[in-house]
Amino acid sequence: MKLLHIDSSVLGDNSVSRQLTAEAVAAWRNNHPGTEVEYLDLAASAPTHLDGHSLGFRAPAGTEFTERQRAENAVSEKLVTQFLAADVIVIGAPFYNFSIPSQLKAWIDRIAQVGRTFKYTDKGPVGLAGGKTVIVAITRGGIYSTTEGGQAMEHQESYLKVVLGFLGITDVRFIRAEGLAMGDAPKAAALGAARADIGVVAAEAANQDVASLAA
């Protein structure tokens, strides 16, 4: 089994999302000792945002590319191959200005490739990257999940659910820690709840594995 561990927070050791992804990966490996983990730190090595040089994977067959375009194509190919090879993906997604970090969006733009991770049909788009489990550590300074107004302002968890579903991934599990900037007590409570969720996710995955072996 292959697990792709992705962080996108720019806060380094001060990042709560990085703490939670590390704990989620450790819990997963505890239940799946043979898991092979590959790590991708998008804050340290994010792909460039899409532009005329990095759109080569969307160009028609036979297109002649410049040297820079070939280099950008190689980056996209490496990222989509890494993504498709993973059985499990753990993503750290902090809340930046009501959405996800631009580094994480740049990664999504590189792996969303027609014919590789989705396709268009006469009935609409079909995801091609199904069969994966994705665990997303969501962190927020405020609380957005408990009111309609907060949910309307949140384009982080909602976006990731849509785009991962578009790629065909239906097993998406969110570990949410919010209210982190509202004082020590709310932060401690949020972290406690998130860590409890990590334990539940790891246990559910282990139970699913046992059930599949018994089937």
ChimeraX commands (.cxc) that place a marker at each C-alpha (Angstrom):
marker #1 position 0.00,0.00,0.00 radius 0.5
marker #1 position 1.25,3.47,-0.90 radius 0.5
marker #1 position 0.42,6.61,1.06 radius 0.5
marker #1 position 1.07,10.13,-0.22 radius 0.5
marker #1 position 1.51,12.64,2.63 radius 0.5
marker #1 position 0.98,16.25,1.51 radius 0.5
marker #1 position 1.49,19.41,3.56 radius 0.5
marker #1 position 0.72,22.90,2.31 radius 0.5
marker #1 position 0.96,25.17,5.36 radius 0.5
marker #1 position 3.64,27.88,5.22 radius 0.5
marker #1 position 3.99,27.95,9.02 radius 0.5
marker #1 position 6.54,25.15,9.36 radius 0.5
marker #1 position 6.79,23.73,12.89 radius 0.5
marker #1 position 4.09,26.15,14.08 radius 0.5
marker #1 position 1.52,24.62,11.74 radius 0.5
marker #1 position -1.38,22.74,13.30 radius 0.5
marker #1 position -2.31,21.11,9.98 radius 0.5
marker #1 position 1.22,19.69,9.76 radius 0.5
marker #1 position 0.89,18.27,13.26 radius 0.5
marker #1 position -2.40,16.63,12.39 radius 0.5
marker #1 position -1.24,15.13,9.08 radius 0.5
marker #1 position 1.81,13.67,10.82 radius 0.5
marker #1 position -0.43,12.11,13.46 radius 0.5
marker #1 position -2.86,10.83,10.83 radius 0.5
marker #1 position -0.04,9.20,8.88 radius 0.5
marker #1 position 1.38,7.65,12.06 radius 0.5
marker #1 position -2.05,6.26,13.00 radius 0.5
marker #1 position -2.53,4.85,9.51 radius 0.5
marker #1 position 0.89,3.17,9.55 radius 0.5
marker #1 position 0.16,1.73,12.98 radius 0.5
marker #1 position -2.86,-0.05,11.50 radius 0.5
marker #1 position -1.10,-0.79,8.18 radius 0.5
marker #1 position 2.56,-1.54,9.06 radius 0.5
marker #1 position 3.60,-2.25,5.49 radius 0.5
marker #1 position 2.50,1.14,4.17 radius 0.5
marker #1 position 5.05,2.91,1.97 radius 0.5
marker #1 position 4.95,6.68,2.58 radius 0.5
marker #1 position 6.00,9.38,0.14 radius 0.5
marker #1 position 6.09,12.99,1.35 radius 0.5
marker #1 position 5.31,16.15,-0.60 radius 0.5
marker #1 position 5.81,19.56,1.02 radius 0.5
marker #1 position 4.06,22.06,-1.21 radius 0.5
marker #1 position 5.21,25.03,0.86 radius 0.5
marker #1 position 8.80,24.06,0.15 radius 0.5
marker #1 position 8.45,22.92,-3.46 radius 0.5
marker #1 position 5.15,23.96,-4.98 radius 0.5
marker #1 position 4.63,23.73,-8.73 radius 0.5
marker #1 position 4.18,27.05,-10.48 radius 0.5
marker #1 position 0.64,28.20,-11.15 radius 0.5
marker #1 position -0.79,27.37,-14.54 radius 0.5
marker #1 position 0.31,29.66,-17.35 radius 0.5
marker #1 position 1.15,29.38,-21.04 radius 0.5
marker #1 position 4.28,27.39,-20.23 radius 0.5
marker #1 position 2.71,24.85,-17.88 radius 0.5
marker #1 position -0.42,23.99,-19.88 radius 0.5
marker #1 position 1.38,21.48,-22.08 radius 0.5
marker #1 position -0.47,18.48,-20.66 radius 0.5
marker #1 position -3.64,20.01,-22.13 radius 0.5
marker #1 position -2.13,20.58,-25.58 radius 0.5
marker #1 position -3.16,18.41,-28.54 radius 0.5
marker #1 position -1.00,15.45,-29.55 radius 0.5
marker #1 position 1.88,16.41,-31.79 radius 0.5
marker #1 position 2.37,19.86,-30.27 radius 0.5
marker #1 position 5.97,21.03,-30.39 radius 0.5
marker #1 position 7.08,22.34,-27.01 radius 0.5
marker #1 position 9.76,24.77,-25.98 radius 0.5
marker #1 position 12.44,23.71,-23.52 radius 0.5
marker #1 position 10.62,25.47,-20.70 radius 0.5
marker #1 position 7.32,23.85,-21.63 radius 0.5
marker #1 position 8.96,20.41,-21.63 radius 0.5
marker #1 position 10.35,21.10,-18.16 radius 0.5
marker #1 position 6.91,22.13,-16.91 radius 0.5
marker #1 position 5.34,19.05,-18.53 radius 0.5
marker #1 position 7.83,16.89,-16.63 radius 0.5
marker #1 position 6.71,18.50,-13.35 radius 0.5
marker #1 position 3.04,17.82,-14.15 radius 0.5
marker #1 position 3.78,14.25,-15.18 radius 0.5
marker #1 position 5.69,13.55,-11.99 radius 0.5
marker #1 position 2.89,14.93,-9.81 radius 0.5
marker #1 position 0.03,13.13,-11.56 radius 0.5
marker #1 position 1.95,9.84,-11.62 radius 0.5
marker #1 position 2.68,10.18,-7.91 radius 0.5
marker #1 position -0.98,10.94,-7.22 radius 0.5
marker #1 position -2.30,8.03,-9.28 radius 0.5
marker #1 position 0.12,5.58,-7.65 radius 0.5
marker #1 position -1.12,6.39,-4.14 radius 0.5
marker #1 position -3.77,4.25,-2.46 radius 0.5
marker #1 position -4.14,6.69,0.42 radius 0.5
marker #1 position -3.56,10.45,0.42 radius 0.5
marker #1 position -3.27,12.53,3.58 radius 0.5
marker #1 position -3.57,16.27,2.90 radius 0.5
marker #1 position -2.96,19.19,5.24 radius 0.5
marker #1 position -5.24,22.05,4.17 radius 0.5
marker #1 position -5.18,25.16,6.37 radius 0.5
marker #1 position -7.75,27.93,5.92 radius 0.5
marker #1 position -6.23,30.88,4.04 radius 0.5
marker #1 position -8.56,33.78,3.24 radius 0.5
marker #1 position -11.66,31.56,3.13 radius 0.5
marker #1 position -10.05,28.91,0.90 radius 0.5
marker #1 position -7.02,26.64,0.59 radius 0.5
marker #1 position -3.37,27.70,0.17 radius 0.5
marker #1 position -2.50,28.67,-3.39 radius 0.5
marker #1 position 0.27,26.06,-3.29 radius 0.5
marker #1 position -2.32,23.31,-2.79 radius 0.5
marker #1 position -4.47,24.76,-5.58 radius 0.5
marker #1 position -1.43,24.74,-7.89 radius 0.5
marker #1 position -0.95,21.02,-7.14 radius 0.5
marker #1 position -4.62,20.30,-7.87 radius 0.5
marker #1 position -4.37,22.17,-11.17 radius 0.5
marker #1 position -1.43,19.97,-12.18 radius 0.5
marker #1 position -3.10,16.64,-11.36 radius 0.5
marker #1 position -6.52,17.50,-12.85 radius 0.5
marker #1 position -5.72,16.13,-16.30 radius 0.5
marker #1 position -8.19,15.02,-18.95 radius 0.5
marker #1 position -7.62,11.37,-19.78 radius 0.5
marker #1 position -5.56,10.77,-16.63 radius 0.5
marker #1 position -7.70,11.72,-13.64 radius 0.5
marker #1 position -11.01,12.51,-15.37 radius 0.5
marker #1 position -12.64,12.34,-18.79 radius 0.5
marker #1 position -15.58,13.91,-20.57 radius 0.5
marker #1 position -18.40,11.74,-21.92 radius 0.5
marker #1 position -21.76,12.39,-23.57 radius 0.5
marker #1 position -23.26,12.14,-20.09 radius 0.5
marker #1 position -20.80,14.59,-18.53 radius 0.5
marker #1 position -17.43,14.30,-16.77 radius 0.5
marker #1 position -16.32,11.02,-15.17 radius 0.5
marker #1 position -13.58,10.75,-12.56 radius 0.5
marker #1 position -10.79,8.26,-13.26 radius 0.5
marker #1 position -8.96,8.35,-9.92 radius 0.5
marker #1 position -11.42,6.38,-7.80 radius 0.5
marker #1 position -10.59,3.67,-5.31 radius 0.5
marker #1 position -8.45,5.92,-3.12 radius 0.5
marker #1 position -8.92,7.01,0.46 radius 0.5
marker #1 position -8.22,10.69,1.10 radius 0.5
marker #1 position -7.84,12.07,4.61 radius 0.5
marker #1 position -7.83,15.87,4.86 radius 0.5
marker #1 position -6.70,17.75,7.96 radius 0.5
marker #1 position -8.70,21.00,7.89 radius 0.5
marker #1 position -7.57,23.80,10.22 radius 0.5
marker #1 position -9.25,27.18,10.82 radius 0.5
marker #1 position -8.69,30.11,13.15 radius 0.5
marker #1 position -12.43,30.70,13.51 radius 0.5
marker #1 position -15.51,28.48,13.52 radius 0.5
marker #1 position -17.33,28.12,10.21 radius 0.5
marker #1 position -19.04,24.73,10.31 radius 0.5
marker #1 position -21.85,25.45,12.78 radius 0.5
marker #1 position -23.78,28.27,11.09 radius 0.5
marker #1 position -25.19,28.90,7.64 radius 0.5
marker #1 position -23.26,32.15,7.40 radius 0.5
marker #1 position -20.00,30.44,8.29 radius 0.5
marker #1 position -20.62,27.63,5.82 radius 0.5
marker #1 position -21.33,30.17,3.07 radius 0.5
marker #1 position -17.95,31.80,3.70 radius 0.5
marker #1 position -16.03,28.52,3.68 radius 0.5
marker #1 position -14.47,27.53,0.35 radius 0.5
marker #1 position -11.90,25.12,1.74 radius 0.5
marker #1 position -13.57,21.88,2.77 radius 0.5
marker #1 position -16.44,22.42,0.32 radius 0.5
marker #1 position -14.03,22.96,-2.60 radius 0.5
marker #1 position -11.89,19.94,-1.78 radius 0.5
marker #1 position -14.96,17.72,-1.50 radius 0.5
marker #1 position -16.14,18.84,-4.94 radius 0.5
marker #1 position -12.81,18.63,-6.76 radius 0.5
marker #1 position -11.86,15.25,-5.28 radius 0.5
marker #1 position -15.30,13.94,-6.17 radius 0.5
marker #1 position -14.83,15.28,-9.70 radius 0.5
marker #1 position -11.69,13.13,-9.93 radius 0.5
marker #1 position -13.73,10.10,-8.88 radius 0.5
marker #1 position -12.70,9.90,-5.22 radius 0.5
marker #1 position -15.68,9.17,-2.98 radius 0.5
marker #1 position -13.88,8.06,0.18 radius 0.5
marker #1 position -12.89,11.48,1.55 radius 0.5
marker #1 position -12.58,11.87,5.32 radius 0.5
marker #1 position -12.18,15.29,6.92 radius 0.5
marker #1 position -10.44,15.86,10.22 radius 0.5
marker #1 position -11.50,19.34,11.30 radius 0.5
marker #1 position -9.86,21.61,13.86 radius 0.5
marker #1 position -11.44,25.04,14.00 radius 0.5
marker #1 position -11.49,27.90,16.47 radius 0.5
marker #1 position -7.72,27.65,16.79 radius 0.5
marker #1 position -7.28,31.43,17.11 radius 0.5
marker #1 position -10.08,31.91,19.65 radius 0.5
marker #1 position -8.08,31.28,22.81 radius 0.5
marker #1 position -6.23,28.47,24.56 radius 0.5
marker #1 position -9.30,26.54,25.71 radius 0.5
marker #1 position -11.05,26.47,22.30 radius 0.5
marker #1 position -7.76,25.51,20.63 radius 0.5
marker #1 position -7.19,22.65,23.07 radius 0.5
marker #1 position -10.76,21.44,22.55 radius 0.5
marker #1 position -10.39,21.62,18.77 radius 0.5
marker #1 position -7.14,19.65,18.83 radius 0.5
marker #1 position -8.66,17.06,21.15 radius 0.5
marker #1 position -11.63,16.59,18.82 radius 0.5
marker #1 position -9.39,16.37,15.75 radius 0.5
marker #1 position -7.16,13.76,17.39 radius 0.5
marker #1 position -10.21,11.74,18.36 radius 0.5
marker #1 position -11.32,11.88,14.72 radius 0.5
marker #1 position -7.89,10.62,13.64 radius 0.5
marker #1 position -8.35,7.60,15.89 radius 0.5
marker #1 position -11.81,6.95,14.46 radius 0.5
marker #1 position -10.58,7.21,10.86 radius 0.5
marker #1 position -7.68,4.85,11.51 radius 0.5
marker #1 position -9.93,2.33,13.24 radius 0.5
marker #1 position -12.54,2.48,10.47 radius 0.5
marker #1 position -9.87,1.85,7.86 radius 0.5
marker #1 position -8.52,-1.13,9.78 radius 0.5
marker #1 position -12.04,-2.58,10.15 radius 0.5
marker #1 position -12.68,-2.14,6.44 radius 0.5
marker #1 position -9.50,-4.03,5.66 radius 0.5
marker #1 position -10.55,-6.91,7.92 radius 0.5
marker #1 position -14.00,-6.98,6.31 radius 0.5
marker #1 position -12.55,-7.06,2.81 radius 0.5
marker #1 position -10.26,-9.96,3.74 radius 0.5
marker #1 position -13.19,-11.89,5.19 radius 0.5
marker #1 position -15.44,-11.29,2.20 radius 0.5
marker link #1:1,2 radius 0.2
marker link #1:2,3 radius 0.2
marker link #1:3,4 radius 0.2
marker link #1:4,5 radius 0.2
marker link #1:5,6 radius 0.2
marker link #1:6,7 radius 0.2
marker link #1:7,8 radius 0.2
marker link #1:8,9 radius 0.2
marker link #1:9,10 radius 0.2
marker link #1:10,11 radius 0.2
marker link #1:11,12 radius 0.2
marker link #1:12,13 radius 0.2
marker link #1:13,14 radius 0.2
marker link #1:14,15 radius 0.2
marker link #1:15,16 radius 0.2
marker link #1:16,17 radius 0.2
marker link #1:17,18 radius 0.2
marker link #1:18,19 radius 0.2
marker link #1:19,20 radius 0.2
marker link #1:20,21 radius 0.2
marker link #1:21,22 radius 0.2
marker link #1:22,23 radius 0.2
marker link #1:23,24 radius 0.2
marker link #1:24,25 radius 0.2
marker link #1:25,26 radius 0.2
marker link #1:26,27 radius 0.2
marker link #1:27,28 radius 0.2
marker link #1:28,29 radius 0.2
marker link #1:29,30 radius 0.2
marker link #1:30,31 radius 0.2
marker link #1:31,32 radius 0.2
marker link #1:32,33 radius 0.2
marker link #1:33,34 radius 0.2
marker link #1:34,35 radius 0.2
marker link #1:35,36 radius 0.2
marker link #1:36,37 radius 0.2
marker link #1:37,38 radius 0.2
marker link #1:38,39 radius 0.2
marker link #1:39,40 radius 0.2
marker link #1:40,41 radius 0.2
marker link #1:41,42 radius 0.2
marker link #1:42,43 radius 0.2
marker link #1:43,44 radius 0.2
marker link #1:44,45 radius 0.2
marker link #1:45,46 radius 0.2
marker link #1:46,47 radius 0.2
marker link #1:47,48 radius 0.2
marker link #1:48,49 radius 0.2
marker link #1:49,50 radius 0.2
marker link #1:50,51 radius 0.2
marker link #1:51,52 radius 0.2
marker link #1:52,53 radius 0.2
marker link #1:53,54 radius 0.2
marker link #1:54,55 radius 0.2
marker link #1:55,56 radius 0.2
marker link #1:56,57 radius 0.2
marker link #1:57,58 radius 0.2
marker link #1:58,59 radius 0.2
marker link #1:59,60 radius 0.2
marker link #1:60,61 radius 0.2
marker link #1:61,62 radius 0.2
marker link #1:62,63 radius 0.2
marker link #1:63,64 radius 0.2
marker link #1:64,65 radius 0.2
marker link #1:65,66 radius 0.2
marker link #1:66,67 radius 0.2
marker link #1:67,68 radius 0.2
marker link #1:68,69 radius 0.2
marker link #1:69,70 radius 0.2
marker link #1:70,71 radius 0.2
marker link #1:71,72 radius 0.2
marker link #1:72,73 radius 0.2
marker link #1:73,74 radius 0.2
marker link #1:74,75 radius 0.2
marker link #1:75,76 radius 0.2
marker link #1:76,77 radius 0.2
marker link #1:77,78 radius 0.2
marker link #1:78,79 radius 0.2
marker link #1:79,80 radius 0.2
marker link #1:80,81 radius 0.2
marker link #1:81,82 radius 0.2
marker link #1:82,83 radius 0.2
marker link #1:83,84 radius 0.2
marker link #1:84,85 radius 0.2
marker link #1:85,86 radius 0.2
marker link #1:86,87 radius 0.2
marker link #1:87,88 radius 0.2
marker link #1:88,89 radius 0.2
marker link #1:89,90 radius 0.2
marker link #1:90,91 radius 0.2
marker link #1:91,92 radius 0.2
marker link #1:92,93 radius 0.2
marker link #1:93,94 radius 0.2
marker link #1:94,95 radius 0.2
marker link #1:95,96 radius 0.2
marker link #1:96,97 radius 0.2
marker link #1:97,98 radius 0.2
marker link #1:98,99 radius 0.2
marker link #1:99,100 radius 0.2
marker link #1:100,101 radius 0.2
marker link #1:101,102 radius 0.2
marker link #1:102,103 radius 0.2
marker link #1:103,104 radius 0.2
marker link #1:104,105 radius 0.2
marker link #1:105,106 radius 0.2
marker link #1:106,107 radius 0.2
marker link #1:107,108 radius 0.2
marker link #1:108,109 radius 0.2
marker link #1:109,110 radius 0.2
marker link #1:110,111 radius 0.2
marker link #1:111,112 radius 0.2
marker link #1:112,113 radius 0.2
marker link #1:113,114 radius 0.2
marker link #1:114,115 radius 0.2
marker link #1:115,116 radius 0.2
marker link #1:116,117 radius 0.2
marker link #1:117,118 radius 0.2
marker link #1:118,119 radius 0.2
marker link #1:119,120 radius 0.2
marker link #1:120,121 radius 0.2
marker link #1:121,122 radius 0.2
marker link #1:122,123 radius 0.2
marker link #1:123,124 radius 0.2
marker link #1:124,125 radius 0.2
marker link #1:125,126 radius 0.2
marker link #1:126,127 radius 0.2
marker link #1:127,128 radius 0.2
marker link #1:128,129 radius 0.2
marker link #1:129,130 radius 0.2
marker link #1:130,131 radius 0.2
marker link #1:131,132 radius 0.2
marker link #1:132,133 radius 0.2
marker link #1:133,134 radius 0.2
marker link #1:134,135 radius 0.2
marker link #1:135,136 radius 0.2
marker link #1:136,137 radius 0.2
marker link #1:137,138 radius 0.2
marker link #1:138,139 radius 0.2
marker link #1:139,140 radius 0.2
marker link #1:140,141 radius 0.2
marker link #1:141,142 radius 0.2
marker link #1:142,143 radius 0.2
marker link #1:143,144 radius 0.2
marker link #1:144,145 radius 0.2
marker link #1:145,146 radius 0.2
marker link #1:146,147 radius 0.2
marker link #1:147,148 radius 0.2
marker link #1:148,149 radius 0.2
marker link #1:149,150 radius 0.2
marker link #1:150,151 radius 0.2
marker link #1:151,152 radius 0.2
marker link #1:152,153 radius 0.2
marker link #1:153,154 radius 0.2
marker link #1:154,155 radius 0.2
marker link #1:155,156 radius 0.2
marker link #1:156,157 radius 0.2
marker link #1:157,158 radius 0.2
marker link #1:158,159 radius 0.2
marker link #1:159,160 radius 0.2
marker link #1:160,161 radius 0.2
marker link #1:161,162 radius 0.2
marker link #1:162,163 radius 0.2
marker link #1:163,164 radius 0.2
marker link #1:164,165 radius 0.2
marker link #1:165,166 radius 0.2
marker link #1:166,167 radius 0.2
marker link #1:167,168 radius 0.2
marker link #1:168,169 radius 0.2
marker link #1:169,170 radius 0.2
marker link #1:170,171 radius 0.2
marker link #1:171,172 radius 0.2
marker link #1:172,173 radius 0.2
marker link #1:173,174 radius 0.2
marker link #1:174,175 radius 0.2
marker link #1:175,176 radius 0.2
marker link #1:176,177 radius 0.2
marker link #1:177,178 radius 0.2
marker link #1:178,179 radius 0.2
marker link #1:179,180 radius 0.2
marker link #1:180,181 radius 0.2
marker link #1:181,182 radius 0.2
marker link #1:182,183 radius 0.2
marker link #1:183,184 radius 0.2
marker link #1:184,185 radius 0.2
marker link #1:185,186 radius 0.2
marker link #1:186,187 radius 0.2
marker link #1:187,188 radius 0.2
marker link #1:188,189 radius 0.2
marker link #1:189,190 radius 0.2
marker link #1:190,191 radius 0.2
marker link #1:191,192 radius 0.2
marker link #1:192,193 radius 0.2
marker link #1:193,194 radius 0.2
marker link #1:194,195 radius 0.2
marker link #1:195,196 radius 0.2
marker link #1:196,197 radius 0.2
marker link #1:197,198 radius 0.2
marker link #1:198,199 radius 0.2
marker link #1:199,200 radius 0.2
marker link #1:200,201 radius 0.2
marker link #1:201,202 radius 0.2
marker link #1:202,203 radius 0.2
marker link #1:203,204 radius 0.2
marker link #1:204,205 radius 0.2
marker link #1:205,206 radius 0.2
marker link #1:206,207 radius 0.2
marker link #1:207,208 radius 0.2
marker link #1:208,209 radius 0.2
marker link #1:209,210 radius 0.2
marker link #1:210,211 radius 0.2
marker link #1:211,212 radius 0.2
marker link #1:212,213 radius 0.2
marker link #1:213,214 radius 0.2
marker link #1:214,215 radius 0.2
view
